[in-house]
Amino acid sequence: MELKRLEKRLEDLIGTVNQIKEENRALRQRQDALTAERAGLLQKNEQVRARVEAMIGRLKSMEQA
């Protein structure tokens, strides 16, 4: 009887470990996707910043002319 109980407990633990492994895999995929998205947003932000600075420079030169 004790052996059956231990066997059942071991099966439950194995199931829990497998579930945690799957959740961990999914979380890592999500983290990778978010990291890539963040890098893209940072790049776009830098491009926009450069364009705005260029526009400001053009406006200042038009103002001085």
mmCIF file of the N, C-alpha and C atoms, coordinates in Angstrom:
data_MODEL
# 
_entry.id   MODEL 
# 
loop_
_atom_site.group_PDB 
_atom_site.id 
_atom_site.type_symbol 
_atom_site.label_atom_id 
_atom_site.label_alt_id 
_atom_site.label_comp_id 
_atom_site.label_asym_id 
_atom_site.label_entity_id 
_atom_site.label_seq_id 
_atom_site.pdbx_PDB_ins_code 
_atom_site.Cartn_x 
_atom_site.Cartn_y 
_atom_site.Cartn_z 
_atom_site.occupancy 
_atom_site.B_iso_or_equiv 
_atom_site.pdbx_formal_charge 
_atom_site.auth_seq_id 
_atom_site.auth_comp_id 
_atom_site.auth_asym_id 
_atom_site.auth_atom_id 
_atom_site.pdbx_PDB_model_num 
ATOM 1   N N  . MET A 1 1  ? 0.831  -1.189 0.000   1.00 0.00 ? 1  MET A N  1 
ATOM 2   C CA . MET A 1 1  ? 0.000  0.000  0.000   1.00 0.00 ? 1  MET A CA 1 
ATOM 3   C C  . MET A 1 1  ? 0.880  1.260  0.000   1.00 0.00 ? 1  MET A C  1 
ATOM 4   N N  . GLU A 1 2  ? 1.899  1.277  0.839   1.00 0.00 ? 2  GLU A N  1 
ATOM 5   C CA . GLU A 1 2  ? 2.816  2.414  0.904   1.00 0.00 ? 2  GLU A CA 1 
ATOM 6   C C  . GLU A 1 2  ? 3.548  2.601  -0.424  1.00 0.00 ? 2  GLU A C  1 
ATOM 7   N N  . LEU A 1 3  ? 3.905  1.499  -1.061  1.00 0.00 ? 3  LEU A N  1 
ATOM 8   C CA . LEU A 1 3  ? 4.600  1.570  -2.342  1.00 0.00 ? 3  LEU A CA 1 
ATOM 9   C C  . LEU A 1 3  ? 3.700  2.198  -3.403  1.00 0.00 ? 3  LEU A C  1 
ATOM 10  N N  . LYS A 1 4  ? 2.439  1.843  -3.411  1.00 0.00 ? 4  LYS A N  1 
ATOM 11  C CA . LYS A 1 4  ? 1.478  2.424  -4.358  1.00 0.00 ? 4  LYS A CA 1 
ATOM 12  C C  . LYS A 1 4  ? 1.343  3.935  -4.125  1.00 0.00 ? 4  LYS A C  1 
ATOM 13  N N  . ARG A 1 5  ? 1.316  4.318  -2.878  1.00 0.00 ? 5  ARG A N  1 
ATOM 14  C CA . ARG A 1 5  ? 1.186  5.737  -2.543  1.00 0.00 ? 5  ARG A CA 1 
ATOM 15  C C  . ARG A 1 5  ? 2.419  6.512  -3.014  1.00 0.00 ? 5  ARG A C  1 
ATOM 16  N N  . LEU A 1 6  ? 3.589  5.946  -2.798  1.00 0.00 ? 6  LEU A N  1 
ATOM 17  C CA . LEU A 1 6  ? 4.826  6.580  -3.250  1.00 0.00 ? 6  LEU A CA 1 
ATOM 18  C C  . LEU A 1 6  ? 4.887  6.639  -4.770  1.00 0.00 ? 6  LEU A C  1 
ATOM 19  N N  . GLU A 1 7  ? 4.440  5.576  -5.416  1.00 0.00 ? 7  GLU A N  1 
ATOM 20  C CA . GLU A 1 7  ? 4.415  5.535  -6.879  1.00 0.00 ? 7  GLU A CA 1 
ATOM 21  C C  . GLU A 1 7  ? 3.497  6.634  -7.434  1.00 0.00 ? 7  GLU A C  1 
ATOM 22  N N  . LYS A 1 8  ? 2.347  6.779  -6.824  1.00 0.00 ? 8  LYS A N  1 
ATOM 23  C CA . LYS A 1 8  ? 1.402  7.812  -7.237  1.00 0.00 ? 8  LYS A CA 1 
ATOM 24  C C  . LYS A 1 8  ? 2.002  9.198  -7.023  1.00 0.00 ? 8  LYS A C  1 
ATOM 25  N N  . ARG A 1 9  ? 2.641  9.388  -5.892  1.00 0.00 ? 9  ARG A N  1 
ATOM 26  C CA . ARG A 1 9  ? 3.263  10.684 -5.582  1.00 0.00 ? 9  ARG A CA 1 
ATOM 27  C C  . ARG A 1 9  ? 4.364  11.004 -6.587  1.00 0.00 ? 9  ARG A C  1 
ATOM 28  N N  . LEU A 1 10 ? 5.158  9.995  -6.947  1.00 0.00 ? 10 LEU A N  1 
ATOM 29  C CA . LEU A 1 10 ? 6.225  10.175 -7.923  1.00 0.00 ? 10 LEU A CA 1 
ATOM 30  C C  . LEU A 1 10 ? 5.652  10.543 -9.286  1.00 0.00 ? 10 LEU A C  1 
ATOM 31  N N  . GLU A 1 11 ? 4.582  9.894  -9.690  1.00 0.00 ? 11 GLU A N  1 
ATOM 32  C CA . GLU A 1 11 ? 3.922  10.217 -10.960 1.00 0.00 ? 11 GLU A CA 1 
ATOM 33  C C  . GLU A 1 11 ? 3.406  11.657 -10.949 1.00 0.00 ? 11 GLU A C  1 
ATOM 34  N N  . ASP A 1 12 ? 2.839  12.068 -9.826  1.00 0.00 ? 12 ASP A N  1 
ATOM 35  C CA . ASP A 1 12 ? 2.359  13.448 -9.694  1.00 0.00 ? 12 ASP A CA 1 
ATOM 36  C C  . ASP A 1 12 ? 3.510  14.452 -9.814  1.00 0.00 ? 12 ASP A C  1 
ATOM 37  N N  . LEU A 1 13 ? 4.616  14.130 -9.171  1.00 0.00 ? 13 LEU A N  1 
ATOM 38  C CA . LEU A 1 13 ? 5.779  15.015 -9.224  1.00 0.00 ? 13 LEU A CA 1 
ATOM 39  C C  . LEU A 1 13 ? 6.346  15.093 -10.641 1.00 0.00 ? 13 LEU A C  1 
ATOM 40  N N  . ILE A 1 14 ? 6.407  13.972 -11.320 1.00 0.00 ? 14 ILE A N  1 
ATOM 41  C CA . ILE A 1 14 ? 6.893  13.959 -12.704 1.00 0.00 ? 14 ILE A CA 1 
ATOM 42  C C  . ILE A 1 14 ? 5.972  14.808 -13.585 1.00 0.00 ? 14 ILE A C  1 
ATOM 43  N N  . GLY A 1 15 ? 4.682  14.673 -13.376 1.00 0.00 ? 15 GLY A N  1 
ATOM 44  C CA . GLY A 1 15 ? 3.729  15.488 -14.124 1.00 0.00 ? 15 GLY A CA 1 
ATOM 45  C C  . GLY A 1 15 ? 3.919  16.968 -13.847 1.00 0.00 ? 15 GLY A C  1 
ATOM 46  N N  . THR A 1 16 ? 4.146  17.312 -12.601 1.00 0.00 ? 16 THR A N  1 
ATOM 47  C CA . THR A 1 16 ? 4.370  18.715 -12.234 1.00 0.00 ? 16 THR A CA 1 
ATOM 48  C C  . THR A 1 16 ? 5.649  19.244 -12.870 1.00 0.00 ? 16 THR A C  1 
ATOM 49  N N  . VAL A 1 17 ? 6.698  18.449 -12.850 1.00 0.00 ? 17 VAL A N  1 
ATOM 50  C CA . VAL A 1 17 ? 7.965  18.855 -13.466 1.00 0.00 ? 17 VAL A CA 1 
ATOM 51  C C  . VAL A 1 17 ? 7.764  19.084 -14.959 1.00 0.00 ? 17 VAL A C  1 
ATOM 52  N N  . ASN A 1 18 ? 7.060  18.186 -15.613 1.00 0.00 ? 18 ASN A N  1 
ATOM 53  C CA . ASN A 1 18 ? 6.814  18.338 -17.055 1.00 0.00 ? 18 ASN A CA 1 
ATOM 54  C C  . ASN A 1 18 ? 5.998  19.597 -17.343 1.00 0.00 ? 18 ASN A C  1 
ATOM 55  N N  . GLN A 1 19 ? 5.022  19.870 -16.519 1.00 0.00 ? 19 GLN A N  1 
ATOM 56  C CA . GLN A 1 19 ? 4.204  21.074 -16.685 1.00 0.00 ? 19 GLN A CA 1 
ATOM 57  C C  . GLN A 1 19 ? 5.061  22.329 -16.507 1.00 0.00 ? 19 GLN A C  1 
ATOM 58  N N  . ILE A 1 20 ? 5.916  22.322 -15.492 1.00 0.00 ? 20 ILE A N  1 
ATOM 59  C CA . ILE A 1 20 ? 6.786  23.474 -15.246 1.00 0.00 ? 20 ILE A CA 1 
ATOM 60  C C  . ILE A 1 20 ? 7.772  23.655 -16.398 1.00 0.00 ? 20 ILE A C  1 
ATOM 61  N N  . LYS A 1 21 ? 8.287  22.563 -16.935 1.00 0.00 ? 21 LYS A N  1 
ATOM 62  C CA . LYS A 1 21 ? 9.198  22.649 -18.079 1.00 0.00 ? 21 LYS A CA 1 
ATOM 63  C C  . LYS A 1 21 ? 8.494  23.302 -19.271 1.00 0.00 ? 21 LYS A C  1 
ATOM 64  N N  . GLU A 1 22 ? 7.268  22.913 -19.528 1.00 0.00 ? 22 GLU A N  1 
ATOM 65  C CA . GLU A 1 22 ? 6.512  23.474 -20.645 1.00 0.00 ? 22 GLU A CA 1 
ATOM 66  C C  . GLU A 1 22 ? 6.227  24.964 -20.411 1.00 0.00 ? 22 GLU A C  1 
ATOM 67  N N  . GLU A 1 23 ? 5.846  25.313 -19.195 1.00 0.00 ? 23 GLU A N  1 
ATOM 68  C CA . GLU A 1 23 ? 5.607  26.722 -18.875 1.00 0.00 ? 23 GLU A CA 1 
ATOM 69  C C  . GLU A 1 23 ? 6.889  27.531 -19.033 1.00 0.00 ? 23 GLU A C  1 
ATOM 70  N N  . ASN A 1 24 ? 8.002  26.971 -18.596 1.00 0.00 ? 24 ASN A N  1 
ATOM 71  C CA . ASN A 1 24 ? 9.297  27.642 -18.711 1.00 0.00 ? 24 ASN A CA 1 
ATOM 72  C C  . ASN A 1 24 ? 9.652  27.856 -20.181 1.00 0.00 ? 24 ASN A C  1 
ATOM 73  N N  . ARG A 1 25 ? 9.415  26.850 -21.002 1.00 0.00 ? 25 ARG A N  1 
ATOM 74  C CA . ARG A 1 25 ? 9.690  26.966 -22.441 1.00 0.00 ? 25 ARG A CA 1 
ATOM 75  C C  . ARG A 1 25 ? 8.847  28.080 -23.057 1.00 0.00 ? 25 ARG A C  1 
ATOM 76  N N  . ALA A 1 26 ? 7.567  28.103 -22.716 1.00 0.00 ? 26 ALA A N  1 
ATOM 77  C CA . ALA A 1 26 ? 6.667  29.130 -23.239 1.00 0.00 ? 26 ALA A CA 1 
ATOM 78  C C  . ALA A 1 26 ? 7.086  30.523 -22.766 1.00 0.00 ? 26 ALA A C  1 
ATOM 79  N N  . LEU A 1 27 ? 7.486  30.634 -21.511 1.00 0.00 ? 27 LEU A N  1 
ATOM 80  C CA . LEU A 1 27 ? 7.931  31.923 -20.982 1.00 0.00 ? 27 LEU A CA 1 
ATOM 81  C C  . LEU A 1 27 ? 9.216  32.400 -21.666 1.00 0.00 ? 27 LEU A C  1 
ATOM 82  N N  . ARG A 1 28 ? 10.111 31.473 -21.946 1.00 0.00 ? 28 ARG A N  1 
ATOM 83  C CA . ARG A 1 28 ? 11.346 31.850 -22.645 1.00 0.00 ? 28 ARG A CA 1 
ATOM 84  C C  . ARG A 1 28 ? 11.042 32.327 -24.065 1.00 0.00 ? 28 ARG A C  1 
ATOM 85  N N  . GLN A 1 29 ? 10.109 31.661 -24.725 1.00 0.00 ? 29 GLN A N  1 
ATOM 86  C CA . GLN A 1 29 ? 9.714  32.097 -26.068 1.00 0.00 ? 29 GLN A CA 1 
ATOM 87  C C  . GLN A 1 29 ? 9.109  33.494 -26.009 1.00 0.00 ? 29 GLN A C  1 
ATOM 88  N N  . ARG A 1 30 ? 8.256  33.723 -25.029 1.00 0.00 ? 30 ARG A N  1 
ATOM 89  C CA . ARG A 1 30 ? 7.625  35.033 -24.874 1.00 0.00 ? 30 ARG A CA 1 
ATOM 90  C C  . ARG A 1 30 ? 8.672  36.101 -24.563 1.00 0.00 ? 30 ARG A C  1 
ATOM 91  N N  . GLN A 1 31 ? 9.630  35.758 -23.716 1.00 0.00 ? 31 GLN A N  1 
ATOM 92  C CA . GLN A 1 31 ? 10.700 36.693 -23.390 1.00 0.00 ? 31 GLN A CA 1 
ATOM 93  C C  . GLN A 1 31 ? 11.516 37.032 -24.640 1.00 0.00 ? 31 GLN A C  1 
ATOM 94  N N  . ASP A 1 32 ? 11.829 36.026 -25.443 1.00 0.00 ? 32 ASP A N  1 
ATOM 95  C CA . ASP A 1 32 ? 12.584 36.261 -26.676 1.00 0.00 ? 32 ASP A CA 1 
ATOM 96  C C  . ASP A 1 32 ? 11.802 37.175 -27.614 1.00 0.00 ? 32 ASP A C  1 
ATOM 97  N N  . ALA A 1 33 ? 10.497 36.937 -27.736 1.00 0.00 ? 33 ALA A N  1 
ATOM 98  C CA . ALA A 1 33 ? 9.663  37.766 -28.603 1.00 0.00 ? 33 ALA A CA 1 
ATOM 99  C C  . ALA A 1 33 ? 9.617  39.205 -28.088 1.00 0.00 ? 33 ALA A C  1 
ATOM 100 N N  . LEU A 1 34 ? 9.468  39.362 -26.788 1.00 0.00 ? 34 LEU A N  1 
ATOM 101 C CA . LEU A 1 34 ? 9.420  40.708 -26.211 1.00 0.00 ? 34 LEU A CA 1 
ATOM 102 C C  . LEU A 1 34 ? 10.762 41.425 -26.345 1.00 0.00 ? 34 LEU A C  1 
ATOM 103 N N  . THR A 1 35 ? 11.844 40.696 -26.203 1.00 0.00 ? 35 THR A N  1 
ATOM 104 C CA . THR A 1 35 ? 13.171 41.282 -26.367 1.00 0.00 ? 35 THR A CA 1 
ATOM 105 C C  . THR A 1 35 ? 13.368 41.763 -27.802 1.00 0.00 ? 35 THR A C  1 
ATOM 106 N N  . ALA A 1 36 ? 12.936 40.949 -28.758 1.00 0.00 ? 36 ALA A N  1 
ATOM 107 C CA . ALA A 1 36 ? 13.043 41.347 -30.168 1.00 0.00 ? 36 ALA A CA 1 
ATOM 108 C C  . ALA A 1 36 ? 12.150 42.550 -30.456 1.00 0.00 ? 36 ALA A C  1 
ATOM 109 N N  . GLU A 1 37 ? 10.953 42.547 -29.903 1.00 0.00 ? 37 GLU A N  1 
ATOM 110 C CA . GLU A 1 37 ? 10.041 43.675 -30.098 1.00 0.00 ? 37 GLU A CA 1 
ATOM 111 C C  . GLU A 1 37 ? 10.642 44.948 -29.503 1.00 0.00 ? 37 GLU A C  1 
ATOM 112 N N  . ARG A 1 38 ? 11.221 44.837 -28.333 1.00 0.00 ? 38 ARG A N  1 
ATOM 113 C CA . ARG A 1 38 ? 11.841 45.995 -27.675 1.00 0.00 ? 38 ARG A CA 1 
ATOM 114 C C  . ARG A 1 38 ? 12.979 46.538 -28.524 1.00 0.00 ? 38 ARG A C  1 
ATOM 115 N N  . ALA A 1 39 ? 13.804 45.653 -29.062 1.00 0.00 ? 39 ALA A N  1 
ATOM 116 C CA . ALA A 1 39 ? 14.917 46.097 -29.901 1.00 0.00 ? 39 ALA A CA 1 
ATOM 117 C C  . ALA A 1 39 ? 14.395 46.839 -31.132 1.00 0.00 ? 39 ALA A C  1 
ATOM 118 N N  . GLY A 1 40 ? 13.339 46.327 -31.726 1.00 0.00 ? 40 GLY A N  1 
ATOM 119 C CA . GLY A 1 40 ? 12.745 47.000 -32.878 1.00 0.00 ? 40 GLY A CA 1 
ATOM 120 C C  . GLY A 1 40 ? 12.195 48.367 -32.514 1.00 0.00 ? 40 GLY A C  1 
ATOM 121 N N  . LEU A 1 41 ? 11.541 48.452 -31.369 1.00 0.00 ? 41 LEU A N  1 
ATOM 122 C CA . LEU A 1 41 ? 10.987 49.734 -30.933 1.00 0.00 ? 41 LEU A CA 1 
ATOM 123 C C  . LEU A 1 41 ? 12.092 50.745 -30.618 1.00 0.00 ? 41 LEU A C  1 
ATOM 124 N N  . LEU A 1 42 ? 13.161 50.279 -30.017 1.00 0.00 ? 42 LEU A N  1 
ATOM 125 C CA . LEU A 1 42 ? 14.292 51.171 -29.745 1.00 0.00 ? 42 LEU A CA 1 
ATOM 126 C C  . LEU A 1 42 ? 14.896 51.697 -31.043 1.00 0.00 ? 42 LEU A C  1 
ATOM 127 N N  . GLN A 1 43 ? 15.003 50.833 -32.034 1.00 0.00 ? 43 GLN A N  1 
ATOM 128 C CA . GLN A 1 43 ? 15.551 51.242 -33.326 1.00 0.00 ? 43 GLN A CA 1 
ATOM 129 C C  . GLN A 1 43 ? 14.632 52.277 -33.993 1.00 0.00 ? 43 GLN A C  1 
ATOM 130 N N  . LYS A 1 44 ? 13.325 52.013 -33.978 1.00 0.00 ? 44 LYS A N  1 
ATOM 131 C CA . LYS A 1 44 ? 12.377 52.969 -34.551 1.00 0.00 ? 44 LYS A CA 1 
ATOM 132 C C  . LYS A 1 44 ? 12.425 54.291 -33.806 1.00 0.00 ? 44 LYS A C  1 
ATOM 133 N N  . ASN A 1 45 ? 12.521 54.226 -32.497 1.00 0.00 ? 45 ASN A N  1 
ATOM 134 C CA . ASN A 1 45 ? 12.601 55.432 -31.686 1.00 0.00 ? 45 ASN A CA 1 
ATOM 135 C C  . ASN A 1 45 ? 13.830 56.258 -32.069 1.00 0.00 ? 45 ASN A C  1 
ATOM 136 N N  . GLU A 1 46 ? 14.939 55.602 -32.274 1.00 0.00 ? 46 GLU A N  1 
ATOM 137 C CA . GLU A 1 46 ? 16.162 56.297 -32.658 1.00 0.00 ? 46 GLU A CA 1 
ATOM 138 C C  . GLU A 1 46 ? 16.014 56.920 -34.044 1.00 0.00 ? 46 GLU A C  1 
ATOM 139 N N  . GLN A 1 47 ? 15.369 56.218 -34.965 1.00 0.00 ? 47 GLN A N  1 
ATOM 140 C CA . GLN A 1 47 ? 15.137 56.764 -36.303 1.00 0.00 ? 47 GLN A CA 1 
ATOM 141 C C  . GLN A 1 47 ? 14.248 58.003 -36.235 1.00 0.00 ? 47 GLN A C  1 
ATOM 142 N N  . VAL A 1 48 ? 13.197 57.937 -35.447 1.00 0.00 ? 48 VAL A N  1 
ATOM 143 C CA . VAL A 1 48 ? 12.289 59.067 -35.299 1.00 0.00 ? 48 VAL A CA 1 
ATOM 144 C C  . VAL A 1 48 ? 13.020 60.244 -34.657 1.00 0.00 ? 48 VAL A C  1 
ATOM 145 N N  . ARG A 1 49 ? 13.822 59.969 -33.656 1.00 0.00 ? 49 ARG A N  1 
ATOM 146 C CA . ARG A 1 49 ? 14.593 61.028 -33.000 1.00 0.00 ? 49 ARG A CA 1 
ATOM 147 C C  . ARG A 1 49 ? 15.495 61.737 -34.015 1.00 0.00 ? 49 ARG A C  1 
ATOM 148 N N  . ALA A 1 50 ? 16.163 60.959 -34.850 1.00 0.00 ? 50 ALA A N  1 
ATOM 149 C CA . ALA A 1 50 ? 17.058 61.539 -35.853 1.00 0.00 ? 50 ALA A CA 1 
ATOM 150 C C  . ALA A 1 50 ? 16.267 62.390 -36.850 1.00 0.00 ? 50 ALA A C  1 
ATOM 151 N N  . ARG A 1 51 ? 15.095 61.905 -37.260 1.00 0.00 ? 51 ARG A N  1 
ATOM 152 C CA . ARG A 1 51 ? 14.274 62.670 -38.206 1.00 0.00 ? 51 ARG A CA 1 
ATOM 153 C C  . ARG A 1 51 ? 13.786 63.974 -37.579 1.00 0.00 ? 51 ARG A C  1 
ATOM 154 N N  . VAL A 1 52 ? 13.373 63.907 -36.324 1.00 0.00 ? 52 VAL A N  1 
ATOM 155 C CA . VAL A 1 52 ? 12.901 65.117 -35.646 1.00 0.00 ? 52 VAL A CA 1 
ATOM 156 C C  . VAL A 1 52 ? 14.042 66.115 -35.492 1.00 0.00 ? 52 VAL A C  1 
ATOM 157 N N  . GLU A 1 53 ? 15.210 65.628 -35.113 1.00 0.00 ? 53 GLU A N  1 
ATOM 158 C CA . GLU A 1 53 ? 16.362 66.526 -34.979 1.00 0.00 ? 53 GLU A CA 1 
ATOM 159 C C  . GLU A 1 53 ? 16.707 67.156 -36.321 1.00 0.00 ? 53 GLU A C  1 
ATOM 160 N N  . ALA A 1 54 ? 16.624 66.390 -37.397 1.00 0.00 ? 54 ALA A N  1 
ATOM 161 C CA . ALA A 1 54 ? 16.898 66.933 -38.732 1.00 0.00 ? 54 ALA A CA 1 
ATOM 162 C C  . ALA A 1 54 ? 15.860 68.000 -39.089 1.00 0.00 ? 54 ALA A C  1 
ATOM 163 N N  . MET A 1 55 ? 14.593 67.745 -38.777 1.00 0.00 ? 55 MET A N  1 
ATOM 164 C CA . MET A 1 55 ? 13.547 68.735 -39.053 1.00 0.00 ? 55 MET A CA 1 
ATOM 165 C C  . MET A 1 55 ? 13.791 70.012 -38.263 1.00 0.00 ? 55 MET A C  1 
ATOM 166 N N  . ILE A 1 56 ? 14.165 69.868 -37.009 1.00 0.00 ? 56 ILE A N  1 
ATOM 167 C CA . ILE A 1 56 ? 14.434 71.032 -36.173 1.00 0.00 ? 56 ILE A CA 1 
ATOM 168 C C  . ILE A 1 56 ? 15.599 71.834 -36.764 1.00 0.00 ? 56 ILE A C  1 
ATOM 169 N N  . GLY A 1 57 ? 16.619 71.106 -37.204 1.00 0.00 ? 57 GLY A N  1 
ATOM 170 C CA . GLY A 1 57 ? 17.777 71.776 -37.834 1.00 0.00 ? 57 GLY A CA 1 
ATOM 171 C C  . GLY A 1 57 ? 17.356 72.531 -39.082 1.00 0.00 ? 57 GLY A C  1 
ATOM 172 N N  . ARG A 1 58 ? 16.522 71.920 -39.916 1.00 0.00 ? 58 ARG A N  1 
ATOM 173 C CA . ARG A 1 58 ? 16.051 72.588 -41.136 1.00 0.00 ? 58 ARG A CA 1 
ATOM 174 C C  . ARG A 1 58 ? 15.215 73.815 -40.792 1.00 0.00 ? 58 ARG A C  1 
ATOM 175 N N  . LEU A 1 59 ? 14.349 73.688 -39.798 1.00 0.00 ? 59 LEU A N  1 
ATOM 176 C CA . LEU A 1 59 ? 13.507 74.822 -39.382 1.00 0.00 ? 59 LEU A CA 1 
ATOM 177 C C  . LEU A 1 59 ? 14.370 75.980 -38.864 1.00 0.00 ? 59 LEU A C  1 
ATOM 178 N N  . LYS A 1 60 ? 15.381 75.640 -38.093 1.00 0.00 ? 60 LYS A N  1 
ATOM 179 C CA . LYS A 1 60 ? 16.262 76.694 -37.564 1.00 0.00 ? 60 LYS A CA 1 
ATOM 180 C C  . LYS A 1 60 ? 17.002 77.385 -38.707 1.00 0.00 ? 60 LYS A C  1 
ATOM 181 N N  . SER A 1 61 ? 17.458 76.606 -39.688 1.00 0.00 ? 61 SER A N  1 
ATOM 182 C CA . SER A 1 61 ? 18.182 77.230 -40.808 1.00 0.00 ? 61 SER A CA 1 
ATOM 183 C C  . SER A 1 61 ? 17.239 78.074 -41.668 1.00 0.00 ? 61 SER A C  1 
ATOM 184 N N  . MET A 1 62 ? 15.991 77.659 -41.808 1.00 0.00 ? 62 MET A N  1 
ATOM 185 C CA . MET A 1 62 ? 14.997 78.465 -42.543 1.00 0.00 ? 62 MET A CA 1 
ATOM 186 C C  . MET A 1 62 ? 14.699 79.749 -41.781 1.00 0.00 ? 62 MET A C  1 
ATOM 187 N N  . GLU A 1 63 ? 14.661 79.641 -40.482 1.00 0.00 ? 63 GLU A N  1 
ATOM 188 C CA . GLU A 1 63 ? 14.381 80.791 -39.631 1.00 0.00 ? 63 GLU A CA 1 
ATOM 189 C C  . GLU A 1 63 ? 15.482 81.832 -39.724 1.00 0.00 ? 63 GLU A C  1 
ATOM 190 N N  . GLN A 1 64 ? 16.726 81.357 -39.843 1.00 0.00 ? 64 GLN A N  1 
ATOM 191 C CA . GLN A 1 64 ? 17.865 82.260 -39.890 1.00 0.00 ? 64 GLN A CA 1 
ATOM 192 C C  . GLN A 1 64 ? 18.030 82.882 -41.284 1.00 0.00 ? 64 GLN A C  1 
ATOM 193 N N  . ALA A 1 65 ? 17.459 82.238 -42.278 1.00 0.00 ? 65 ALA A N  1 
ATOM 194 C CA . ALA A 1 65 ? 17.628 82.723 -43.655 1.00 0.00 ? 65 ALA A CA 1 
ATOM 195 C C  . ALA A 1 65 ? 16.709 83.855 -44.014 1.00 0.00 ? 65 ALA A C  1 
# 
